[in-house]
Amino acid sequence: MRSSRQGTDTEITRRELLRFSAQGAAVLGTALALPEWASGSMGGNQASPSKGESLNGQSSNGRPKTNPNPNLYSDLLMTWCDGLTGHQLTSIHDPALYGGILCPACALIHGRCADAVYPLLWAAQQTNDSKYVQAAVLVQQWSEQVSRADGSWVNDVNLSAWKGITVFRAIALAEALQHHGSLLDTKTRQQWTDRLARAAKFLDSFITIGAGNINYPATSSYCFALVGRVLNDSHYLDLARTRAHEVLSYFTPNGLLFGEGHPQTGVTAKKCRAVDLGYNVEESLPALAMYALTTDDKQVLEQVIAALRAHLEFMLPDGAWDDSWGTRNYKWTWWGSRTSDGCHSAYALLAQYDPKFREAAWRNLELMASCTRNGLLYGGPHYFSHGDLPCIHHTFTHAKALATVLEHGGTAPPAPRLSLPREEAYGVKSYAEIGTHLIAIGDWRATVTEYDWDYSGHSSAGSASGGHASGGAMSILFHRKLGPVLTASMTEYQLIEVSNQQVHRDSPNMSLTPRIECAAEKTYTSQNDFEAIVTKKAVTAEEITIEARGHLLTSAREPISAGDVHYQFVYSFHENGVEISASADKAGPAPLRLILPVVSQHEEPVEKLDSKNLQITKPNGKLLVRTDAADGFEPLAKERTFNLVPGFECVPVTVTMQPGQVVRVELRALDRSA
């Protein structure tokens, strides 16, 4: 097998640096518990809404609310700020802990938690409550634990020495000083300004167009523009323009930003580029938008507007971002990405150029509000109900984007409510640069991918990859009334970035990607084949048929030793339903099974009507699943399975396959009264 690593870097990359500590810290989420001293030393109380309630209560089908809360931006941000102060350590005066914000999921203080200085000072300005100023001062003081003599900050105290995150810390500090510096006493304001100047000096030589993934130079464009204004230094304004215009050459003909992988400009065997939707819409494009607005750079602004339209094609009707195929989908959270800032400062603040931008920002805001419990943003729609804790990283980073929108007056709800591009039943849209096809017919929306960029760089035989799904997988199936039905996850969950991901609890979990699987001594599946071929067989107003052909491989791209087992999928989409046909040409070392983990929260009733028909009752309808397999469905598991990416509970629906025979599974949406 060929290796799909797109190049060899001579210098250490951020990805490799974050990996160094993974072996010793893989038990991070299970071996560490909140010690007695920590549980008793949290300053503040849990924020409203009350325990178990979301702020928004949005249903999962994504239908726009007719009476949106006009204060949702400020309400959600205040909720998050109270959640952050409620997790700040204030009773232990050891400088290693004092002022840090403790993460309930990871049982540590994330090195970037001082990004919260900006939203906390926004809260102080709105409420005239000095507790938020004190919280901001203390967390900035704590950040000296990750401060370095060269002016940088590192990602974490122990787990990662990556310094690129200085660009995000510098933006947060500069925003705080620019908008709310008057809340600080003279001495503190000067200390923060001096610290910002040291960070800017470090970034001057550190951030080049090739530093890290493309999100770093893209974000630095706004960082340098902002710093130039706060420090009154034109050198940084010039540097901002240089970085922004260098990034302009990193857009595909379809308008997708590439460079989220190494080498940034690499091309795969299928001529694909390194693209990650989550990082693009939540970090790089918002930073470029803010740069363009700050400097009145019309050339960059025009490119950003075009790119925002292109990326909006991947927003699902419920406001989710379809990063089922992205290079860094190990951070995919359904509403976005784990450690980036959010899409709102781009889409909300550029809504004057396209009213659908405001709609997109609002739907995503409503989705995040529905995933907020006890003052914190959870990492997916079912984290809370499944009993998984929220990583506080989501909250302190995404709070910055809401503060930016509030600061610049972009908070008006969309009126009237508008449809999004993916709500149109347009047939098929294909993106060769990511080997991915979007399908829309009737109320069904789907994604099929053969994307062959391996971000983790471990595609050689014997090494697990655990990246995004490929092989012609149906990585998304969404129904406009029922919501998400099928979704991909990582092919094999692993800690690509040990300090930026959570660990599964001791409960059932599996890859959520629909797949053919042969679980022998090694597990061979259809989701791993980067050489699979996807073909559009029929595209009409009544029917869309997509075929995928490949061979079963391990996550390390190893074939079955006794000889390749070739598979075929045929996906047939009609207005009334979706049929998945699967076959394999010969037997493997263990039984072949078609596995469809159907998205279903554990409270949803599942009824097995007979051996070949089952029904799941959802809030807005019923999902009927049936098969023509001779033995019908295998017995259903007693518990839901779960995956942290993108945060759903699922019912694994499984049928046994016979070599050379086709099995079919049909999914139909029914009214609740049916």
N, C-alpha and C positions, 0 to 999 in steps of 0.2 A: 504493500500500500504506500502511496505517496504520502509524504508529510504535508499537512496543510498549514504549517507555521509559515507566516508570510514574510519572514525575514529574520535576521539575527542582529540584535543590538549589541554594540560593543560596550555600552555603558549600562549601568544598572537602571532598571525601570522602576516606576512606582509599584507596578504589579508585583515584581519580584521582591521588592523591599517589604511589601505587606505580607508576602508569603513566608518570609524568613522565620517569623515567630509562630507560624500556624501549627507546627508539630507540637510545640510545647503548650499551645493555648487552645487546642481543639476542644478541650473540655470546659472552655470558658463559661458557657451557659449552663453547665450542669454541675461543675465542681465548686463554683463559687455561689454562695448564698449570702443574703443580706445579713451581716453580723449584727449581734444584739445592739452594739453601740451605734450602728448606722440607723437601724430602724427606730431608735429612740432619739435621734438627733436631727430630724428633719424640721427645718423651720417652716412655718406656715401651714395652711390647711389645703385639702384637695379642693379644686375649683368646681364651680358649677359647670355643666349640669350635674344633677345628682348621680350617684353611682349606678351604672348600668344603662344610663340614658345617653343617646347621642345628642349633639347640639342641634342637628338638623332633621334627623329621622327620615332621610331620603330613602325611597324604596329602590331596590336594586335594578329595576327595569329602566331607569333613566328618563322616565317621562318628566318633562319640565314642569315645575310647580307653577301654578297660575298666580299665586300670591307670594312670591319670594320675599324673604326677610330682608328689608332694605339695609339693615345694619349687620348683615352676616359677616362681612370682612372684620369689622371692629369687634363684634361679639366673639367670633372665633379666636381672634388674636388675643383678646383679653383672657379668654378661657385658657389658651395655651400659656400665656405669661403667668397666670396663677398656678398652672400646673408646673411650670419651671421653678417658680419660687417655692412651691411646696416640696420640691425635691432638692433644694439647695441645702448643703451642710453648713449649719451656722452655730452649732453647739460645741463643736470640737475645734479648738483654736490651733491645732497643728497646721502649719502652712501647706502641708501636702494635701490636706483635705478641706480646710476652711474656705468656704465660698464656692467650692466646686458643686456641680449639679450632678447628682447621683442617678445613674440609669437603672431603672428597676429590672429591665430585661437582661442586661449585661453585667450587673452588679459591679460597676466601675464608673469612674468619672471620665467621660470622653474628652479627649484633648481639645476638641473644637467647641466645647460648650460655651466658651466666652463669645462665640458668635451671637449669643443671646443679648449682648450689651445693647444692640440697636433696638430690637423689639421691646426690651425692658424699659429703656428710656422713652420710647414712644408711649408705653403704658403710663409712665410717670407723668409725662406731659398731659395726657388725657385726663388723668384722675387727680392730679396734684397730690398724689400719695408718695411720700418719700421712701416707702419701703421698696419701690421699684428702682429708685436711684441707688439705694443701698445694695440691692441685689446685683445691679449692674456693676457697681464699684467692686463688690466682693468677688464676682466671677472673673472680672478683668484682673484683679489682684491674684486670684488663683492661677490664671493662665501663665504666670511666671514659672509654673512647674513644667511647662512645655516650651518655654522661651529659650532661645539659644543666643550665644554671644554675637553671632553674625547678623542678628536682626530677624531671624526666622522664628517661626513656631513649628513644632513637629506635630505629627498627627496624634500621638498618644504618649503618655508618660513612659511606658515600657514596650508596648506592642508594635509600634511603628515609628521609625525615625524619618518618615517622609516629610520633606519641608515644603512641598508644593502647595500645601493647604494654607500657607502664609497668605496667598492671594485672597482667599475667602475671609480670613481673619482681618486682613487689612481693609477690605471693603466694609465689613461690619463696623469696624472701629471708626473708619472715616465717615460712614453714614451717621453713626452716633454723634460724632463731633460736629458734623455739618448741620444736622437738624436739631440736636438737643444738647449741644455743648454748654449752653447757658444754664443747664440744670446742675452742672458740676462746679465745685469750687475751683478757684483759680489754680491752685496747686495740682489738683487732680487733672484738670483740663490740660495743663501743660505737660504733665507726665504722659497722658494718653497721646498727645500730639507728638512728643519726642519719640514715643514708642512706635507710632505710625511712621515717622520719618526713618527710623532704623529698618522697619519692615520694607518700606519702599526702596531703600538703598539695596537691601538684599535682593528683592525681586528684580531690580534693574539689571542685574547680571545673571540671575537665575532663570527667569522666564524668557525663553526664546520660542520661536514657532515650533520647535521640536521638543519642547519640555513637556514630558508626560503625554497624556492624550490631548486631543484638540481642545477639550474643555478648559485646560489651563491657559494657553495663550489667548483663547477666545475671551475667557473671563478676565484676563489681565487687561484687556482693552478698556473695560469699564473701571477696573481697579486703578489704572494709571491716570485715567481721565478724572476720576473722583479725587485721588490723592493730589494730582496737580492743582486742583482747585482748593482743596483744604489747606495744602502747604504753600499755595501760591508759587508754584514752581513750573514754569513752562516746559522744562525738560520732560516731565512726566506726561504732559499733554501731547508732546511730539511722539513720545514712545507709545502712547495709547493709539494714536493714528497708525503708526507703523504696524503694531500687532493686529489691529482691526483689519487693515487692508491686506495683510498677509493671509488672514483667514478667508478672505473672499475667494481664494483659489481652491477652497476645500468644499465646494458644493457640487453635487452631481447635476447632470442635465435636468433631472426631475426636481431639483431644489432641496435634496437631503444633504445635511452636513455630514461629512465623513471625517475620519481621523480618530475614532474611539477604538484604537488598537494600534499595535506596532508591527511594522513601521506605519506611520500615519497615512502615508500615500500608497501603501501596499495594495496589490490586486490579487485575488485568489484565482484558482484554476477556472472558476466560473465567471471571472471578471467582476467579482463582487468587491465592494469597499467596506471599510470598518465603520459601521453606523450603529449608534445606539439611540433609540428614540427617547428614552428617559433622560439621559444626560443632555441631549440636544434641546428638548423642550423645557427642561427644568433648570438648566444652567447656562449652556453656551449661547443659545439664542436670546434669552432674557438679558444676559450681560451685553451682548452686541446691541440689543435694542436700547438698553440704558446708556451705553456709550454713544450711540447715534443721537439719542435725544439730548444728552448732556452737551455734545460738541456740535450739534446741528450738521452732522455728516450725512448728507443726502444719499451718497452712493451706498454707504453701508445700510442706511435705513431702507432703501429700496430692496436691497438683497434680503434683509431680515424679513420684511413684509412678505416677499415672495416665498421665503423659506417657511415662515409661519403658516402660510396657506398650504404648502406642500406637506408639512408635518401634521396639520390638522386633519388630513385624510385618515390618520391613524387613531383619532379620538373616537371611542365608542359612544353610543347614545347616552350612557349613564355618566359620562364625564371621565371615564377611565382612559388611560393611554395603553394602546396595544403594543407593548414591548415584548411580546411573546417570542420574538425572533432576534432581539437586539444583542449586540456583542457583550453587553454588561447586564444581561437580564437576571443575573444572580442578585441584583439589587431591586428588581421589579416588585412594585407594591400594589399594583392595580391602579392606584391613583397617581403613581409616578415612580420615583426612585428614592431609595432609602436616605441618601446623604446629600442630595442636591437641594436646591432652594424652592422650586416650584415654578409653574408656567405663568403665573399671574402678572408679574411685572412686564412680561412681553405682551401677552394677549390682552390684558385689561388696559394697559397704557397705550396700546396702538389700535384700540378699537375704533378710533376715528377713521382709520384707513379701511376697515372691514368690520361691519357690525357683528359678523359671526365670531370675531375674536372675543367680544365681550360675552357672548353666549358660551363659548368654550371655557373661558376663565371661570364663569359663574357655575357651570355644571361641575367642573373639577373642584371648585370651592365647596359646593354642596356635597360632593362625594367625600371630600376630606372631613367635612363636618360630621357626616354620618359615620365615619371611622374614628371619631374622637370620643373618648370616654375618660372620665375622671381627670380632665384637664390635659390629656396627652393624646397625640395622634398615633393610632395603632397602625401596624405595617400591612394591613389588608382588611377586607370586609369581614372576615370570620375570625380574626385573631382573638377578639374579646370573647365571643361566644364559645370559642374552642378552649379558652383558658390560658392563651399565650399572653405574655406581658408585652408592653410597648417599649421599643427602644427609644429613649428620649432624644436621640439624634434626629429623628424625624421632626420632632416638634421645634427644636431650637433652630434648625436650618430653614424649615418652611415658614416659620414665624417671620423671618426676614423679608420674604417676598410679600407677605400680607402688609407688613409695615411700609414697604416701598409703595405699594398701591395706595394705601391710606395717605401716605405723605404727599402723593402727587394727584390726589383727587380722582382716582379711577374706580371708585367703589360702586357706582350706580348699577343696580340690577338691569339685565336686558329687558327692554320693553319696546315692542312686543317680543315674546319669546320666539326664537328662530330655530330652524332645523340646521343640523350639522351635515357636512358633506357625506358622512357615512350613513346617514339616515335615508339617503336617496337610493332607490333600488336600481343601481346603474349597471349591474352585471358584473364585470370583472375589471379590476385595475391591477396592472402588473408592474413591478419594480425590479428590473434586471439587476440593479446595483446591490440589492439585498436578496435576490432570489426568492421573492415573496409576492404572493397574489392575494388581493382583497376581493371577496365575493359578496355581492349584495343582491338578494332576490326576495321579493315579498317582505316578510318581517325578519328573515334570517340574514345574519352577517357572519362571515367566516374569514379566516386567514389560513393559507396553506403555504408552507415554506420549505425550501431546499437550500437555504442560506449556508454557505460553506466557510465563513470566517470563524476560526477557532481562537477566541480571545485568550483562553488560558494557556495556549501554546504547548499543550501536552497531548497532541494527537498521535504521536508515534506509538507503535505497538508496546503494550505493557504499562502505559501510563493513563490513568483515568483523566477524562476531560471534564465532564460535568458542566458543560456550557449550555447554550441555547439548543432547542430542538431543531432538527433538520430532517432529512430523509423523506420529504414530502408530507410531513406531519400536518394534520389539521390543528394548528396551534391556538386557534380561537373559534368557538362557535357561540354566537350570541343571538338571542331572540328579543325583539323590541318589547314584548310584553313580559316574557319570563326572566329576562336578564341573561347573565352568563350561564352557558350550558356545558361547554367544554373549554379547557384552557391548557396551555403548555406550562411547564415549570422548567427548572434545570433538568437535564437528562439524568443527572445523579447529583444530589445535593452535596456540596462541599464548600468549605470556607475559602473562597478566592481572596477575600480581604477579611482577615480574621477579626479585626476590631470593628468592622462595619457590617457584619452579618450576625444573625442570631443562630442559636443551635436548637434543633428540634427537641421537644420534651419527650418523655418516655410514654409515647402514645403512637398509634399507627400512623405511618407516613410513607409516601411513595412518590415517584414521579407522577405528575398529573397529566402528562402528555398522552393523548390517545395513541395506541401503539400495538403492534404485534410483538409478542415477547416469547422467548425461549429461555426459561430459567433453569440452567443446568449448574455445573460447578462454577461456570461463569454465566452471566446474564447477557443474552444477545437480543437486541431490539431493533425496530425499524426507525427509531428516532435519531440514530447516530450516523447514518450514512450521508456523508458530504457529497458523494458521487451520485446520489439518487437523481432521477430525471422526472420532472413534473411537466405534464402536457395538458393543455386545454383541449378537450375533445369536442365539447359542444358549448356554445354560448348563444342562447336565444332568450327571448322574453319569458318563455315558459320553463326553460331548463338550462342549468349550467352543470357540465360534467368535467371534472378534473381527475386525471390519472397520475399516480405516482408509482414509480418502479425503483427498487433498490435491493440491497441484500442486508441480512441481519448481522449486526456488529455489536461488540461490546462498547462501552463508553470510551475505551482506549482504541477504538476502530479496528479491533481484531475480528476476523471472520471465524466462523465455526470450523474447527480444525479438520473435521471429516469432509469438508467441502461446503462451498457457499450455499446458503439457502436464500433464494431470491423471493421477494415478496411483491405484491401488487395491491395498491389501494385504488378504488374508484369511488370518488365522492360525487353523488348526484344531488343537486340542490333544486328544489321546486318550491313554489309558493306555499304548499301545504306541508312540506317536511324535508328532511335531509336523510339520505340513505348512504351508509358507509359499507362498501363491499371490500372484503379482504381475502387474500389467498396467498399461499406459499407453495413453491414448486416441489418441495420434498421435506421429509421429516428432519428434525434436529435431534440433538442428544437428550432432549426432554420435550414434553408436550408443548405444542404451539398454542398460544392463547391470544385472542383479541381482547385488549383491556381498554375500556372507556371509563375513566373516572368522571362521573357526572357531577357537576357542581351542585351541592345540596347541603344546606345547613342542617345540623342534627335535629332541629325541631321540626323539619319538614317531613310529613308522613310519606313513607315509601310502602307501596302495596304491590306485592307480587300477584298479579291477576291469575296467571298460570305459568307453566314452565318457560313460555316464550314471550310473555308480556308483563311488563311492570309499569307502575305509574307513580310519579312523584308529584305531590301537591305543593305548589309554590304560592306565594302571596297573591299573584295576579293571574293564576291559571294552573294548568296541569301539564306535565311533560309525560307523554306516552313513549315508552321505549320497547321495541319488539324486535325479535330475531327469527330467522328461518333456520338457524342451526339445529341439527337433528336432536341434540340433547337439551336444547334451550339454554337458558342462562345458568351459570354456576350459582350455588347458594350465595346469598348476599352476606357480607361481613356484618357482624353485630355492631361494630363501631364505624363511624366515619373515618376515612383517612384524611390527612391534612398535609399541606405543604406550605412552608413559609413564603415561597415564591409561587404565585403572587398573593397568597394569604386566603385560600379557600379550603373549606371542608368538602369532601366528595364521597359519593357512593361509587365504589369500583364495580362497574358492570362488566362481566367477563363471560366470554364463550370460548369453548375449546374448538380448535381448528383441526381439520384433517388435511394432510398434504394433497395438493392438487385439487382441492375443493374450495369453492367460494362460500363464505359465510356473509350474511348481510344483517346489518342492524339499522333500523329506521327510527328516527326521532321525530315526533309530532307534537305540536302545541295544541292544547285543548282549553276551552273555557273551564272555569272552576265548577260550573254547573253540569259539565258533561259527565 
